[in-house]
């Protein structure tokens, strides 16, 4: 297969060969001058071959453009004759503020400030930054393609493929829907009133028509939304938390009001204003107490996530929380009266000059509880998608700070000076507010966690103080639907036992391993039938992570060799029962940036792998590879065994290690691994949410500019 990209340059006949490695200079190879024909009377003199001049930039050719990225002052002078569109990205690195990879590991910033592979590539990072601030979608797509091509060649992540949705449930559950970012809200799906009633073996709980029971694996990283960055934790918080805006059911093109009833922004999108819903309270089920929510709680919740600094906080890098603050309605009215504030909702858009006009545009006429001003350092198109995420669920400042609440409120001038809160919230997981939320979470959403036993079960009950519970009266007005008053997650890491819970009607949903999908098909229980859905290709990537900061994974040829030593067909068919579609880097098929032009489509080729190991210059017998997977994930366990077999054939000493989910995440975040397998479910619906968290190397820049020709 083709391993190099070629550019034909019309300067005489000049060919530039690009090996596809973003850190490698591209050097032109000129055609040698012809040697004069000797004559009897003259001694031939050889004409020296001119020394090629290196191009001081990285050049990536896509199907429709040529992307050139390099340092400011150098990239501008690069000229590449081509009929394709030329896009140049110049940058100036901020060396002083670029943290070392060692510091990022120590701080546990893998999957956060830096990608999980701890891979740093300055040119790639400049492309990430350029795409974030570029507003032209066509140029953004070309920048993303360039990133896909680089990531495909460099292989910091070993991409197995893209997942098909796998859902297994009993048909007494109805109203299910799919969203690529979040699970369903369990109050919006229901059961047939005649659904079976089965003891679940935990206290007095039963799986009946008013109880949704989910058989699953693992344990949430935390009950604190500021410190959970994985699917289980977000599933919990999508049920018990409320964010400013949300996706209503299957929406993907627009967001809907949640705790914010209306929003607007300035002309360049660097200032956003969210009007907060009135009469909302957070409920503390542990002490049966409520706390009113207003714009100051919003400001504190956002600021607290950034202050604690867990890996999830990287998404707040798109904001400037030091300049963000709560406003009163009167303060916001003064801003509107000055003009230059715009809003879009549904089929309505335009400048708004009064609160009444803005609220009318969103169809809201109820009470309000202040306005939150969110400032961005630069425009960021997907910002509304970011703030739908459960980690930005709004929490009551009074609950978190207890008897220090009034003091902290006064010190911060009611949130106008958020830096004053540093005296009340500390960095890291030792913070007292984190310890409180980690053990006793409060809720603003449709459910509240009321009972749990670690690694055994979690019980959530409907929130009696939920501001949106009038919807339940509407949905469940007659006896045709049974609402989920209780949701129970039953934790069972043994696949056979977990499937037995499903077969006996003990659970409504089950996390069935792909290779055991036939065990849950065609089942019948008290006149009902099992449903297995595998028809939808999700924007979910399954991949492995190399620790590129460690030998031998810091050698791109070694990573490429290991990529060729993967039995992809076995993984797809034997592990995923065909429910995995090949992909070659971490951008989903069909999304802006996905391309098959100029990439390596890795196949299982041991001869090629051994050749690359030889070219890498390492002796594989001197290295060991610990292949890790999370306990209870039988698919990743099988992948690990397959990799152990094939990678050992290259000469590496390979072992397989099983780790509990929180430990698994922690070791990954701190770089304490050789290789592990994991998946990526998007945080928000923009290609940046794949290339950013999965490949960005935390290089800081003083300047990044996009130039087009």
C-alpha positions, 0 to 999 in steps of 0.5 A: 500500500502507498506510504507516501504522498507526492506533490508534482511541482512545476519548477523544471521538474521538481518532485517533493516527497512527503513521508506523511510525518508532520514533524519531518521537513519536506525536501525537494529533489531537483532533477540533476543537470545533464552531464555534457557529452565528452569530446576527443579534445575535452575532458568531461567535467561533472556538474555538481548536483545542487543541494536541495533547499528544505521547505520550512513547513509541513505540507499535507495534500487532501483531495481538494486542497494543500494545507501548509503549516509552519512557523510565522515568517517561514510558512508565508514564503512557501510556494507550491504550484498546484491547481488545488486550494492552498491553505496556510497556517502560521503559528508562534509557540508560547514556550513559556506557557506550554507545560511539559508532558511530565507535568501534565502526567503528574497532574492527571491531565491525560484525556483533558489538557493533553490527549490520552497518548501524551503525543505532542506534535506542534504542527498538528496542535496548530491545526487544532487551534486554527480549526477552532477559531476558523468560521468558514466550514469549508476551510475547517473541513480541510484543516480536519482532513489534514489532521486525519491524514497526520494522525493516520500516519503517526498512529498515536491511537490505534483505531479499530473502528466505528461502533454500531449501536448495540441496544438490548431491552425488553419490549415492555419498555417503549418510547426509546430514542437515540442521541449521539451524545447522551443516553435517553432521559429515563422519565421520557421513556415508559413501560407498558402497565402490565410489565412483569414484576420481578425481585431484583435481589437488592433490599426490597426493590422490584423490577416492575412497570414503574421501575427501570432496571439497567444491568451494566458494568463498572462504576461512575468515576464520581458523583461529582459532575466536575470530576467525572469524564466517562459515559457512566458518570454522564449517564447519571448526571443526564438524569439528575442534573440540569444544564443551561441548554440541552438537546431535546430527545433526538435534536442534533442541529439545535439546542433547547432551553433548560435552566436558561429560558433564553439566550443572546450574544454580541456580534462576534459571539464572544459574549453570551447572555443566558436568562436563568429560569425562575423558581428552580430549586436543587434538592438534597435528598440526604437531608431533605432540603432544597436550595434556590438556583440563580445566576450566581449558582451558574457562575459558581458551578462553571468556575468550580469545574475549572478550579478543580481542574479535572481532565473534563475541564479542558472544554472550559478553555474555550471560555474566559471565566475570569470575565464571566459573571452573573448579572441582574435583570436590570444590568442586562436590560442596560446592555440590551438598550445599547444595542448590538445583541443578537439572538436566534431561536427556531425560525426567528433571529435578529437584534434584540433590545429588550428582555421582553423581546428576547423572552418572547422570541423563546416563548417564555413568560415565567419568572427569571432568576438573573442572567449569566454572562459567559465570555469567550476569548475567541468565537467558538461555533460549538459553544452551545453544544459544549454547555449541554454537557452534564459536567456543567450541571448547575449546583447550589453554591449554598449546599457546596459551601455550607456555613461559608456560603454568605462569606464567599458570596460577599467576598466575590461581590455576588459573583462579580469577582469569581477569583475570590472563590479560590479561598473556598474551593481548592484544586484537585480531588482533595477539595471539600466541595468535591468530597461532598458531591462525590458522596452525596450528590444533589439534583436539579434534574428529573431524578435524584440519587437516593441510595447506592452501594459501590460496585453493586447498585445505584438507585435514583428516584423522581425529584419531587421538586423538579421544575419540569414535572408538569411534563409528567402530568401531561405524558402520563395523564391516562393509564396507558403508560407507566412512568419510571418513578425509580431507576436502578443500575445493577452492577455485574461485571460477569457477562454470563451472570449479567445476561442471566439477569436479563433472561429472567426479567430482572433487568429491563436493559442489559449491557450485552457483550457483542460476542454474546449477542445471540444469547439475548436474541429471540427471548420470551418472558411472560408474553414479552420479547427481547429487542436487539438493535444493531442497525445504526452506525454511531459516531463512536470510536473504539481504539487503543492508546499507546503511551507515546512518551515511553519507549518504544512507543515514542518511535512512530515506526514502532506504532505503525508496526504494531498497527499492522500486527492487529488482527482487525477481521478477528476483532470485528467478527469474533469480538464485535459480531460484525458490529464494528466498521473500519476507520483509520483515525479518530474522525467518524465516517461522514463527519467533516474531516473524514477522508480516505485520500492519502491515508494508510488503510492498515490491515493485518500484515505481519511481514509488513510489521516485522519490516517496520520493526527492523526499520525502527532500529529497536530490539523488541526483545528488550521491551515489554508491553502491558496491555490493559483493559477494564474489568468486566469489559469482555470485548476489550479482554478478548482484544487484549488477548488477540494483541498479546498473541500477535505483538508477541510474535514481533518479539515483545514480551506482552502481558495482559492486565485487568483494572477496575474502571476508576483505576483504569481511568486514573492510570490513563490520565496520569500516563501510568500505562503502556497500552490500553483499549477504550472508546470515545463517545462525543461530548458535543457534535463538532469534529473538534470534539474528536481531534481535540481531546484525542490528539491535541498535545497541549502546545500553547500559542501566542498566535495562530493564523489561517491564510488562504490563496 
